[in-house]
Structures are given as structure tokens and as C-alpha cells.
């Protein structure tokens, strides 16, 4: 008989709140450093530091034996999906206001609901599907298709990056709950950090000298392709903070969706939206334009309605919006 899912909703909610707070700080720090360092260098340093802290948690949860798995392919696929989602989202942060990128990323639960039909064979009723359509309407409004390119804060491709990240994250979350039945939270976080390190090293070997960034004006591509540089003394604190946050995020979110049904804990991830608005205002002097406020309202209301319906139906498989992010 396979391992059974846990059911400790209060603890799951506390873990997801801690994870989302760490995510909001992480995003703020990455945006702050995006003008000076390449994305793959930031990802490597934060994941290496996060991995060191995660190994301490591995020892606390049972030692090296908990890293053994009978599902290496699923863990590899999950790691690649997390890396793709995060790096797409982080690249968007270099060019978009924090609140805009965060709100667009919260299309993830809408994608999860739609993908559950072909992948899981689930039936989605008219009320939930209507809520999903309303949420995607918010995404369309935030894309501002009627605006001239000169009046947009970033290129149309950059505006699509958080949406693509949300789609990749949705695929990832469809398998996290299943893996969580047999894997400890620290083990799941360990595999995620390992995937980030491997991909960032490959980026360094291919583009670490910055040769592909020459003549590139797009800030997202610059962030992705610029050369590695030795961090300044003041920036080490931000990089170490991101590493600690990476460990907190990976552990808290994995633990939250191991301990409780996603329909119970996932709505609490939406605290990330007001936190993104706060950091954007406090650190970068950014406030959303009316299209973003409208999109936030539609995505927030539709996402919460979808999870409310899911909770009523007592779903077991994970369906979570965020960040993403570990």
C-alpha cells in the first residue's frame, strides 16, 4: 500500500504563509540586483546557499536516506519545470514592475484547473469554468493589447514571460502532491536546488563570459545573458539573504502541500499580491496602473472562487498558484 496524504491544515497554512512571505522578499531582492548581475549567477549563488541550509533540514528529517527515491524521473521533471518557471518569471522582473509580474504569475491556478481536464480526467463545472474565464480576462487586460508598444513598460514578449512561468508552475504542481506522499519536504527542496545549480552552471559554461549579451538592449535578455562578475561587498548580504530565503521557500511550500489539501492552503498564497504591491511601492516607488489593478481584482476573485469550489469538493491533488518557487 502506498503512503497516504497528511491532513494537518493549520500547520499547512502556517507553512504556506511563511513561504509566501519569503517569496515576496526573494522577488524584491532579485529585482534589486537584476541591473548588476546575470540571472544565472544569482540563481547559482542563491541555490548553493539554500542547498547548504537545506542539507541541515535533511539531517533533521531523517538523514541522507530520505534523499533516496523510487521516482527519479518525476523528480527530474519537477526540477526542470521549477527552473523554467522561476527563470522565466525572474527574467520578467528585470523589466516589469513587481506587482505586474506577480499578478500575471497568479494565472497559475487557472491553468491548473484547465489542465486537470486532459491530464487528470477531471470534470470542471460551469461555475468554475466561468471563474477561470474571468481570471484569464484579467490576464488579457493586463497585457494591454490596445496600447502602442511605445506606451508599454516592457515588450509584449516580456509581458508574456510571467504567464509562461505560471503555465510551467501549473504543470509542476500537478505532480508535487504525488511526490509528497513518499518524499520529505527537505528532500523535495534538495532536488529543486540541485536542478537550479545544474542549469545555472550550464548557462555559465555557455554564456558566462557575456558574449551573447553584446548589443542586446532588452533588459530581460540582458539579465539572462550578461557576464558573471564578483559581487560587491554590500551585495553579498542580499545574495546570502536570497539563499536563506531559497531554503525557507523550498521547505515551507513543499511542507505545506504535504501536510494539507491544496484547496485548503493554496488560497493563502494570494497574500503575495498585496506584498508585491507593498514592496514595489516601498522599494521601487512603483504603483500599478489601472489595468493592473483591474487584472489583480479579476485574477484574485476568480482564483479564490476556484479554490473555494475545490475545497467544497474535497480535492486531494495539489493545485497551487505560486511562486514559484523554490
N, C-alpha and C positions, 0 to 999 in steps of 0.2 A: 504494500500500500504506500502511495506517495505521501510526502509531507503535506500537512494541512495548513491553510492560511491562518494567520493570527487574527485576533479580534480584540484590540485594545485601543478603542477610538480616541480617548482623551490623550493618551500618550502619543498616538499618531498625529493628532492635531498640534500638540506642542512641538514635535519634531518638524512638522512642515512649516510652522511659523518661524522657528529658528533657521531653517534652511532658506526660506524666502528672504528673511532679513539679511542673511549672509550674501544671498544672490544680489540684492539691491546694492549693497556695499561693493561687491565684486564688480558689478557693471559700472558703477561710478568710478572706481579706480582704473578700470581698463580704459574708459573713455578719457580720463585724465591723462593717461600715459600714451594714448594712441598717436599723439603727434611726434613722439620722440623715439619709439621703439617699434620693431616689427611684431606683428601679431604672433608669429610662431615662436619668437623669443619669449614674449610674455607668457604664452601658453606653456612653453617648456619649463620656465622658472616656477610658475605657479603650481604646475603639476608635480614637479620634482619636490618642491617644498611640501605640497599637500600629500604626496606619497609618503614622505617621511613621517608625518603626523598620522597618516592612515595606518602605517605599519604598527604604530603603538596601539591603535584600536584593534588591529588584527590580533595582537598578543593578548589584549584584554578579553576578546571574544572567543578565544579558544586556541590561539597559536597558528603556526604555519599550516596545520592540517586543514583549516577551514578554507584555504585557497584552492584545495583540490576540487575539481568539478567534473561531472559526467556530461556537461553540456558546453564544451569549449567553443563550438561553432556559434552557438547562440550568444555566448559572452563576447566573442569577437565581433559578431554582427552588431550587438548592442553598443559596444565600444565605438565602432565606426560611425554608427548613427549619432551617438552623442557628440563625437568630434565634429562631424559635418554640421550638426545643428548649432553647436556652440561657435564654431569658427565663422559660419555664415552670419550669425547674429552679432558677434563681436566686430566683424568687418563693417557691418551696418552702423555700429556705434560711432565709428570714426567720422561719419558724415551726417548722421541723423541726431536730432535731439533725443535725449534719453527716454522721455515719455513716449515719443512717437514709435521708437523701435520696440519698446516694451509692450505697448498696446497692440502693435501688429503681431508680435510673437504670441500674444494670448489668443490667437486664432487656433492654437493647437487643440483645445478640447473640441472645437467644431470639426476639425479634421478627424479627430479620433472617433467622433460619433459617425461621420460619414464612412470612414474606413472600416468600422466594425461591421458594416453590412456585407461587403465582399469578403473580408478577411476572416471574420468570426461567424458569419452567417446569422447575425442578429437582425431582429426586426426593429425598425425605428418608426414610431408612430407619427401621426400628422403634427401633433403639438411640438414634439422635439424637432422634427424636420423644419417646421416653421421657425422655431427659435434659431436653428442653425443658419437658415437663410437670412434672418435678421442680423445675425452676427457677421456673416460674410458681407452684408450690405455695409456694415461699419468698416470692414476692411477696404471695400471699394471706395467709400467716402474718403478714407484716409489716403488712398492712392491719388486722389485729386486728378482724375483723368481729364477734366475740363481745363486744367491750368496749363499755361505755357511752360515749357521746360525751364525758361529763364526765371520763372516765378517759384519754382520748386526749390526746397532746401537741399535736395540731392537729386541724382539722376533717377530715372524710373527703374533702372536695374537695381540700384541700391535700395529703393523703396520696396522692392520685391524680396530682398535678402531676408528680412525677419519673417516673412510669410513662408519662404522656403525652409527656413530654420524651424518654424512651427510644424511644417509637414514632416520633416525628418524626426523631430522630437515626438510627434504623434506615433510614428512607426516604432520608435524606441519604447514608448510607454506601453504599447500593446504586448511587449514581451517581458517587461520588468517584473510584473506581478508573478508570472510563472517562474521566473528565475528566483524570485524572492522566497518561494516555498522552501528551497533547499540551500540557498546561499545566505550567509550573514551579510548585514549591511556593510560592514567594513570590507568584506570580500568583493562585493559589488563595486564599492568605491575604489578599491585597489585596481580592479580590471579597467575601470574608467580612466583613472590617472595613467595607467600603463598605455592605454590607447592614445591619449593625448601626447605622451612623451614620444612614442614611436612616430606618430605623424609629424610632430614638430621637428624631430631630428631629420626626417626625410625632407621636410621643407628646407631645413638649414643646408643639407647637402646639395640640394638642387638650386636654391635661391638665396642662401645665407649671405652671399657677398653683395647682394643688392643689384646685380646686373640687370635683372628684369624690371626693376623699378625706374630705370633711367628713362626720362621723357614721359613718365606717367603722371597725369595731373589728378586723376580720380583719387580722393582721399582714402577710400576703402581699399583700392588696389595698392596704393602707397603703403597703407598699414599692413597689408598682407605680404608685400614683396620687398620692403626696404631692408637694408643690410643690418646685421646684428651689430650692436655697439655695447661696450662695457657700461653698465648702469652707473649713474652718478650716485654719490653718497646719499643724497636726500631721497632718491627714488627707491633705494633698497628697502626702506620701510614700507612703501606702497607695494612692492613686489612680495615682500615677506607677508604682508597683510593679505594679499591675494592668495598666497599659498596656504595660509591658515584657513582662509575662507573656503578655498577649494576642498580642504579636508572636511570642514563643517558641512558644506553643501552636499558633497558626495555621501557623507554618512547620514545626515539628517533626512534627506529626501529618500534615500534607499530604505532607511529605517521606517519612515512614515508610511510608505506604501507596502512594507512588510507587515506592519502592526495593525493596519486598519484598512477597511474597504476604501477604495479611491473615491467613491461617491461621497464619503464622509469627510475625508481630509482635503480633497482637491479644491473645493471652493475657497478654502483659506489661503490658497496660493494667490488669490486675487488681491491680497494686501500689497502685492508687488506693484500694482498700478499706482496707487497714491504715493508709495515710497519712491517710485521713479519720478513722478511729478515733483515731489519734495526735493530730491537730490538735483534734478535738473534746474530747479529754481534756486536752491541754496548754493550750489557749487558752480553752475554754468550760466546762471542768470537767464534760463530758458523757461518760457511758459508756452503750453500748447496753443496753437491756433484753433479757431472754432471747429474746423473739420476734424481735428484730432480729438477735441472734447466730445464731438458727436460720435466719432468712432469708438472712443472709450466707453461711452454710455451704452451703445448698442452691443459691443462685444461683451461688456461686463454683464449686462442684463441677460443676454442670450446664453452666455456661458453658465451663469448661476442657475438659470432655469433648466438647462440641460442636466446639470449635476443634481438639482433638486428632483427632477424626474428619475434620474438614475438611482438616487437614494431610495426613492419610493419603490423602485423595482428590485432593490437589494442586489445590485450587480456585484460580482466578485472580482472580475478582471480589472486591472488598473486602467484608469482614464484620467490623466493628469495634464494640466496646461504647461507647466513650466519646466523655465529655465534651466529647463535648460540645464539642467545644467549642473554639471558637476565638474 
